[in-house]
Amino acid sequence: MDEIKINLSEKEMPQAWYNVLPDLPEQLPPPLDPRTGKPAEPEVLRAIFPDGLIKQEMSSDRWIEIPEEVQSIYRMWRPTPLHRAIRLEKALKTPARIYFKNESVSPPGSHKPNTAVAQAYYNKKEGVKRLCTETGAGQWGSALAFACNLFGLECVVYMVRVSYEQKPYRRILMQTWNATIYASPSQHTEYGRKIFKENPDTPGSLGIAISEAIEDTVSKKDSKYSLGSVLNHVLLHQTIMGLETKKQLEIVGEKPDIFIGCVGGGSNFAGLVLPFIDDKIKGKSNVDFIGVEPTACPTMTKGPYRYDFGDSSGLTPLLKMLTLGHDFIPSGIHAGGLRYHGLSPILSLLINKKLIRAEAVPQTKAFESAILFARTEGFLPAPETSHAIKVVIDEAKKCAETGEEKCIVFSFSGHGHFDLSSYDAYLQGKLQDYEYPDEEIRKSLENLPKI
Ligand SMILES: Cc1ncc(COP(=O)(O)O)c(C=O)c1O
C-alpha cells in the first residue's frame, strides 16, 4: 500500500534556509526611497528592521544557516508531515496523485511561525523590546504573538477591522499569548484616526494596518516592525517548507508535475516552490507552478508590474511588484490573508518571467472545495488555503478526463478552526462572490507613484 503520511525525523530537518536571490533569472529590482527615487539606503530600513534581517533581505548567499535557538523552537512542530490525499483522489476518480504539505500543525495553526520565530529571534538578539505588526486573518498576528511570547518580547497587533469582527477567537488567542490587539483603522495612530474620520464604515485593509503598525513602531523607543509576508527575508524563512517537501518526495520516489499554493503576499506558496524553481529557471524542468488568489483581490492576474508602496499611507520604501495600487481596499471576503494589494517582489519577477502562473477563484468555489476536502481528508482548511484546494481539484479533474497520472503537490498553509463563522455563512448560503470591477482597479492604479 502507498504511504499516506511521509514524516521526517527531527534530525532530518533542514539546518539552512534557501535564498533564491542568486539564482533568479535576473537581478531583483532594488527597493527605492520614495523621496529620491534612488535605491533605498539601509538606514531607511534600519528604522523599522534589525540588521540581521536587513542583511538577509539583500544577501547573495545561497544558503543561510538556521540559528540553533530557532531550530529548537521549530522542533516543537517541525518537520511537518507531507500527506497523500488518497481519499480526495478517490472521490475525484482521478489518476493524479495529490500530496499536501501540512503547515496547519504549528501551534498557531499555519506556516506563519516559520518566519515569526526567526524574526523574533533576530530582533531579540539586537536588543529590541517590542514588535508591532498588522494582521489580516489573524494567522500572522497569532504567529508573531506566539513567537514574541517565547522570546519575552512585547507584541502589538493592528488587526484589519473586518477580520477583528469576523474572528474574535483569533484575537483571544493572540491575547492569550500576551499580545495587545487594536482593530484597524484604530484611534491609536494619526493615520488610523484620519481614515476612520473619512470613512467610519471602512472594513480596513492590510495596507492601512501596515501604515498604523509602522507609525506606532517609529514613535516608540526599542520598537521594530515585523512583516509576515512579501519581503525576501520572509520568503527565505518559509523555504523550510519546500526543503522538507523535497526530502519527503524523494522518500516516496515522486517527481511533481504541478505545485499549487494560495497567494496573499506570497510567502507560503514561495516557501513551498522556491527550492524547486532553480531547475525551471535553468530550463531543466517544466514543472507547472500555480499561485491562486481570490477574484476579489486579483493582484497577480490583473495587477501591473510596477513600483508601489507596501502600505496605504506611503511610509514604506517602493517595491517593484505586481500591484493593484496601495490604496486599493478589497471587499470583506473571508480569506482575510489574501486581501493585499501587492505581492512579493521575488514572486512578481518570476510571474513576469512566466516561470510561475496565476489563477483567480471566487470564494464560494473555494469553500465548496474546502468542504469536499474536509469530508474526504478530514482536515478543515483555512479559507486562504481553500483557494489552493479549488485549483488542485480542477487540475485533478483534468487528469481524470485525460487519464494523465500527474503528481500534484500543494501547500496546506493553515487550518480553519477559527474560521467556522465563514463556514457557517457558506453552509447557510450567505456567502457572496466578488469580482473586483476593472474600473475600480484602473482608478486605484492612477495613484501609483510616478517612478
Ligand atoms: C493560512 C494562510 N494561508 C495563506 C496566507 C497568505 O499569506 P502568504 O501569501 O504570505 O502565504 C495567510 C495569510 O494570512 C494565511 O493565514
The ligand as an SDF file (V2000), in Angstrom:
LIG
                    3D

 16 16  0  0  0  0  0  0  0  0999 V2000
   -3.4970   30.1600    6.3480 C   0  0  0  0  0  0  0  0  0  0  0  0
   -2.9560   31.2380    5.4640 C   0  0  0  0  0  0  0  0  0  0  0  0
   -2.5690   30.9010    4.2330 N   0  0  0  0  0  0  0  0  0  0  0  0
   -2.0850   31.8350    3.3820 C   0  0  0  0  0  0  0  0  0  0  0  0
   -1.9810   33.1580    3.7550 C   0  0  0  0  0  0  0  0  0  0  0  0
   -1.4910   34.1430    2.7510 C   0  0  0  0  0  0  0  0  0  0  0  0
   -0.2380   34.6830    3.0600 O   0  0  0  0  0  0  0  0  0  0  0  0
    1.0260   34.3150    2.2220 P   0  0  0  0  0  0  0  0  0  0  0  0
    0.7110   34.5740    0.7950 O   0  0  0  0  0  0  0  0  0  0  0  0
    2.1000   35.2130    2.7390 O   0  0  0  0  0  0  0  0  0  0  0  0
    1.3350   32.8760    2.4680 O   0  0  0  0  0  0  0  0  0  0  0  0
   -2.3630   33.5590    5.0370 C   0  0  0  0  0  0  0  0  0  0  0  0
   -2.2250   34.9510    5.4660 C   0  0  0  0  0  0  0  0  0  0  0  0
   -2.6410   35.3730    6.4810 O   0  0  0  0  0  0  0  0  0  0  0  0
   -2.8600   32.5630    5.9020 C   0  0  0  0  0  0  0  0  0  0  0  0
   -3.2650   32.8770    7.1370 O   0  0  0  0  0  0  0  0  0  0  0  0
  1  2  1  0
  2  3  1  0
  2 15  2  0
  3  4  2  0
  4  5  1  0
  5  6  1  0
  5 12  2  0
  6  7  1  0
  7  8  1  0
  8  9  2  0
  8 10  1  0
  8 11  1  0
 12 13  1  0
 12 15  1  0
 13 14  2  0
 15 16  1  0
M  END
$$$$
